[in-house]
Amino acid sequence: FDSINLKVDEFLHGFSWGDYACTRNSKIRIERKVFFASPKLLSIIQRWAIPPRQKDSSHARATGGSVTMNKFALQALN
């Protein structure tokens, strides 16, 4: 990402229909379709909401995207 001056949030935004060029690019369309059909998607989202931590850690679990994921879940149910 550094070599092309791209941030992860910018990539995910474009990849997720947020950028016109990405909606028109056939390679990105195919990869997006594969990604959203992937059985790994659920575990990725779960880790965003509740990040894993080492079993022997005494530190509090990182919050990750739990606030945003919970807000999204509530909005999705309405």
CNS distance restraints for C-alpha pairs under 8 A (distance, minus, plus):
assign (resid   1 and name CA) (resid   5 and name CA) 5.91 0.50 0.50
assign (resid   1 and name CA) (resid   6 and name CA) 4.98 0.50 0.50
assign (resid   1 and name CA) (resid   7 and name CA) 6.44 0.50 0.50
assign (resid   1 and name CA) (resid   8 and name CA) 7.61 0.50 0.50
assign (resid   2 and name CA) (resid   6 and name CA) 6.19 0.50 0.50
assign (resid   2 and name CA) (resid   7 and name CA) 7.79 0.50 0.50
assign (resid   6 and name CA) (resid  10 and name CA) 6.58 0.50 0.50
assign (resid   6 and name CA) (resid  11 and name CA) 6.80 0.50 0.50
assign (resid   7 and name CA) (resid  11 and name CA) 6.29 0.50 0.50
assign (resid   8 and name CA) (resid  12 and name CA) 6.16 0.50 0.50
assign (resid   9 and name CA) (resid  13 and name CA) 6.00 0.50 0.50
assign (resid  10 and name CA) (resid  14 and name CA) 6.24 0.50 0.50
assign (resid  11 and name CA) (resid  15 and name CA) 5.94 0.50 0.50
assign (resid  12 and name CA) (resid  16 and name CA) 5.85 0.50 0.50
assign (resid  13 and name CA) (resid  17 and name CA) 6.87 0.50 0.50
assign (resid  13 and name CA) (resid  18 and name CA) 5.01 0.50 0.50
assign (resid  13 and name CA) (resid  19 and name CA) 7.05 0.50 0.50
assign (resid  14 and name CA) (resid  18 and name CA) 4.53 0.50 0.50
assign (resid  14 and name CA) (resid  19 and name CA) 4.47 0.50 0.50
assign (resid  14 and name CA) (resid  20 and name CA) 7.86 0.50 0.50
assign (resid  14 and name CA) (resid  22 and name CA) 5.90 0.50 0.50
assign (resid  15 and name CA) (resid  19 and name CA) 7.38 0.50 0.50
assign (resid  15 and name CA) (resid  22 and name CA) 6.21 0.50 0.50
assign (resid  15 and name CA) (resid  23 and name CA) 7.92 0.50 0.50
assign (resid  15 and name CA) (resid  28 and name CA) 7.04 0.50 0.50
assign (resid  15 and name CA) (resid  32 and name CA) 6.90 0.50 0.50
assign (resid  16 and name CA) (resid  32 and name CA) 7.60 0.50 0.50
assign (resid  17 and name CA) (resid  22 and name CA) 6.64 0.50 0.50
assign (resid  17 and name CA) (resid  23 and name CA) 5.67 0.50 0.50
assign (resid  18 and name CA) (resid  22 and name CA) 7.68 0.50 0.50
assign (resid  18 and name CA) (resid  23 and name CA) 7.91 0.50 0.50
assign (resid  19 and name CA) (resid  23 and name CA) 6.50 0.50 0.50
assign (resid  20 and name CA) (resid  24 and name CA) 6.51 0.50 0.50
assign (resid  21 and name CA) (resid  25 and name CA) 6.22 0.50 0.50
assign (resid  22 and name CA) (resid  28 and name CA) 6.24 0.50 0.50
assign (resid  22 and name CA) (resid  29 and name CA) 7.44 0.50 0.50
assign (resid  23 and name CA) (resid  28 and name CA) 7.49 0.50 0.50
assign (resid  23 and name CA) (resid  29 and name CA) 6.60 0.50 0.50
assign (resid  24 and name CA) (resid  29 and name CA) 7.47 0.50 0.50
assign (resid  25 and name CA) (resid  29 and name CA) 6.19 0.50 0.50
assign (resid  26 and name CA) (resid  30 and name CA) 6.19 0.50 0.50
assign (resid  27 and name CA) (resid  31 and name CA) 6.18 0.50 0.50
assign (resid  28 and name CA) (resid  32 and name CA) 5.87 0.50 0.50
assign (resid  29 and name CA) (resid  33 and name CA) 6.18 0.50 0.50
assign (resid  30 and name CA) (resid  34 and name CA) 6.27 0.50 0.50
assign (resid  31 and name CA) (resid  35 and name CA) 6.01 0.50 0.50
assign (resid  32 and name CA) (resid  36 and name CA) 6.12 0.50 0.50
assign (resid  33 and name CA) (resid  37 and name CA) 6.24 0.50 0.50
assign (resid  34 and name CA) (resid  38 and name CA) 6.03 0.50 0.50
assign (resid  35 and name CA) (resid  41 and name CA) 6.98 0.50 0.50
assign (resid  36 and name CA) (resid  41 and name CA) 6.52 0.50 0.50
assign (resid  37 and name CA) (resid  41 and name CA) 7.56 0.50 0.50
assign (resid  39 and name CA) (resid  43 and name CA) 7.92 0.50 0.50
assign (resid  40 and name CA) (resid  44 and name CA) 6.27 0.50 0.50
assign (resid  41 and name CA) (resid  45 and name CA) 6.25 0.50 0.50
assign (resid  42 and name CA) (resid  46 and name CA) 6.13 0.50 0.50
assign (resid  43 and name CA) (resid  47 and name CA) 6.12 0.50 0.50
assign (resid  44 and name CA) (resid  48 and name CA) 6.30 0.50 0.50
assign (resid  45 and name CA) (resid  49 and name CA) 6.32 0.50 0.50
assign (resid  46 and name CA) (resid  50 and name CA) 5.96 0.50 0.50
assign (resid  46 and name CA) (resid  51 and name CA) 7.65 0.50 0.50
assign (resid  47 and name CA) (resid  51 and name CA) 4.58 0.50 0.50
assign (resid  47 and name CA) (resid  52 and name CA) 6.53 0.50 0.50
assign (resid  48 and name CA) (resid  64 and name CA) 5.87 0.50 0.50
assign (resid  48 and name CA) (resid  65 and name CA) 5.34 0.50 0.50
assign (resid  48 and name CA) (resid  66 and name CA) 6.87 0.50 0.50
assign (resid  48 and name CA) (resid  69 and name CA) 7.60 0.50 0.50
assign (resid  49 and name CA) (resid  63 and name CA) 7.66 0.50 0.50
assign (resid  49 and name CA) (resid  64 and name CA) 6.22 0.50 0.50
assign (resid  49 and name CA) (resid  65 and name CA) 5.09 0.50 0.50
assign (resid  49 and name CA) (resid  66 and name CA) 4.17 0.50 0.50
assign (resid  49 and name CA) (resid  67 and name CA) 7.74 0.50 0.50
assign (resid  49 and name CA) (resid  69 and name CA) 5.65 0.50 0.50
assign (resid  49 and name CA) (resid  70 and name CA) 7.60 0.50 0.50
assign (resid  50 and name CA) (resid  62 and name CA) 7.81 0.50 0.50
assign (resid  50 and name CA) (resid  63 and name CA) 6.87 0.50 0.50
assign (resid  50 and name CA) (resid  64 and name CA) 6.55 0.50 0.50
assign (resid  50 and name CA) (resid  65 and name CA) 7.48 0.50 0.50
assign (resid  50 and name CA) (resid  66 and name CA) 6.18 0.50 0.50
assign (resid  51 and name CA) (resid  61 and name CA) 7.18 0.50 0.50
assign (resid  51 and name CA) (resid  62 and name CA) 6.30 0.50 0.50
assign (resid  51 and name CA) (resid  63 and name CA) 7.04 0.50 0.50
assign (resid  51 and name CA) (resid  64 and name CA) 5.90 0.50 0.50
assign (resid  52 and name CA) (resid  61 and name CA) 7.49 0.50 0.50
assign (resid  53 and name CA) (resid  57 and name CA) 7.04 0.50 0.50
assign (resid  53 and name CA) (resid  61 and name CA) 6.37 0.50 0.50
assign (resid  53 and name CA) (resid  62 and name CA) 7.81 0.50 0.50
assign (resid  63 and name CA) (resid  67 and name CA) 7.65 0.50 0.50
assign (resid  65 and name CA) (resid  69 and name CA) 5.80 0.50 0.50
assign (resid  66 and name CA) (resid  70 and name CA) 5.88 0.50 0.50
assign (resid  67 and name CA) (resid  71 and name CA) 6.18 0.50 0.50
assign (resid  68 and name CA) (resid  72 and name CA) 6.08 0.50 0.50
assign (resid  69 and name CA) (resid  73 and name CA) 6.10 0.50 0.50
assign (resid  70 and name CA) (resid  74 and name CA) 6.28 0.50 0.50
assign (resid  71 and name CA) (resid  75 and name CA) 6.29 0.50 0.50
assign (resid  72 and name CA) (resid  76 and name CA) 5.99 0.50 0.50
assign (resid  73 and name CA) (resid  77 and name CA) 6.33 0.50 0.50
assign (resid  74 and name CA) (resid  78 and name CA) 6.71 0.50 0.50
